[in-house]
Amino acid sequence: MVDLKGQYAAIKERVDSSILNVIENTAFVNGPEVHAFQKELEEYLGVKNVIPCANGTDALQIAMMGLGLKPGDEVITADFTFAATVEVIALLGLTPVLVDVDPVTFNIDVEAIKNAITPKTKAIVPVHLFGLAANMDEIMELADEHNLYVIEDNAQGIGGYYTSKDGTKKKTGTIGHVASTSFFPSKNLGCYGDGGAIFTNDDDLAHIIRGIVNHGMYERYHHDVVGVNSRLDSIQAAVLRAKLPNLDAYNKARRSAAAKYTKAFEGQENIITPTCFCDASDANKENCDCHVYHQYTLKIVNSDRDALVSHLNENGIPCGVYYPIPLHLQKAYLDERYKEENFKVTNQLVKEVISLPMHTELDDEQIEFITSTVINFVNK
Ligand SMILES: *Cc1c(COP(=O)(O)O)cnc(C)c1O
């Protein structure tokens, strides 16, 4: 699904010398590399504050802690996402409220959010799923109207843009009150272990969060709030500093692979290719900047998705089903408030989606083999 070795080979010298430098300087935690990375990422994103932390799940949790969300507060998020999003809501004693997603974008459905808002609702967590921005204009409007916080889960969307109705363009993760991301190795900007970060333009919130990540300390050995230990280590920061200058090129390579996949599937009635916010005719051009294809995810209709997975595996083609079970049907998150009729889209998507190999090193021959194997199977 990913080719981390190929990517490493291309940046080996830079990465190796950065890592060696950290080892020689022995500033393993919160060293100058972490600080430098923080500044470089702030500049890249155009956001006032980046707070590095240990992983993307912590980033979400710390963002919610920073906002002062309290047990009993309801937090609305998508039923169709990675479990981390709902996990931290539950872990903090907040009440997760899962809602359905849009069948075309796979992102949280704004009408469903509207229907789920109650006087206890305090926050919305849109996920820029698979690298495509959620409908931020409408989500921010709704949040303003109901006085809610918006926490963007940008673990899959880093480097992508969202274009507002008025034409303004912002990077995902810089639109809500606060955002989280992950540097897990397979993410679009991945380190060589675990890593994550929180972004916000709110300086006061950033200050609160900087204390929370470090045991609630704002002054050495003064613990003003209950915090956590969640730090990015310097070796990971060194890797990220070496890779950040390539992020736009990495995302471009993903888009280019996505455009080739989509072209190959043109005219296939049983295969629905991913979409984005650009004009439809422009949707899959390499220079489209609203999708960073963390995953390239098809919907397989009128054919057996699970049999296709086996067929691809038998032919040596890795593929993934993200995600096979709606969160509202996961044992840990069952809740009698949920009604099946409110999850029609997610319940259908889990049967139809399949993600093909997507990384920065895919070549034309691989793409041709993958697409022809898929096409032959669905038409047989
Ligand atoms: C990967 C991911 C996370 C969690 O990130 P980790 O660094 O693995 O903790 C959270 N949300 C989404 C949508 C993700 O894809």
The ligand as an SDF file (V2000), in Angstrom:
LIG
                    3D

 15 15  0  0  0  0  0  0  0  0999 V2000
   -4.0350    8.1370   11.6830 C   0  0  0  0  0  0  0  0  0  0  0  0
   -5.2390    8.8400   12.1510 C   0  0  0  0  0  0  0  0  0  0  0  0
   -5.3740    9.2800   13.4790 C   0  0  0  0  0  0  0  0  0  0  0  0
   -4.4320    8.8990   14.5620 C   0  0  0  0  0  0  0  0  0  0  0  0
   -3.1200    9.1730   14.3660 O   0  0  0  0  0  0  0  0  0  0  0  0
   -1.9880    8.3550   15.1910 P   0  0  0  0  0  0  0  0  0  0  0  0
   -0.7630    9.1710   14.9680 O   0  0  0  0  0  0  0  0  0  0  0  0
   -1.9240    7.0080   14.5910 O   0  0  0  0  0  0  0  0  0  0  0  0
   -2.3960    8.3420   16.6270 O   0  0  0  0  0  0  0  0  0  0  0  0
   -6.4940   10.0040   13.8130 C   0  0  0  0  0  0  0  0  0  0  0  0
   -7.4590   10.2800   12.9080 N   0  0  0  0  0  0  0  0  0  0  0  0
   -7.3840    9.8590   11.6380 C   0  0  0  0  0  0  0  0  0  0  0  0
   -8.4770   10.2040   10.6950 C   0  0  0  0  0  0  0  0  0  0  0  0
   -6.2830    9.1210   11.2160 C   0  0  0  0  0  0  0  0  0  0  0  0
   -6.2220    8.6900    9.9530 O   0  0  0  0  0  0  0  0  0  0  0  0
  1  2  1  0
  2  3  1  0
  2 14  2  0
  3  4  1  0
  3 10  2  0
  4  5  1  0
  5  6  1  0
  6  7  2  0
  6  8  1  0
  6  9  1  0
 10 11  1  0
 11 12  2  0
 12 13  1  0
 12 14  1  0
 14 15  1  0
M  END
$$$$
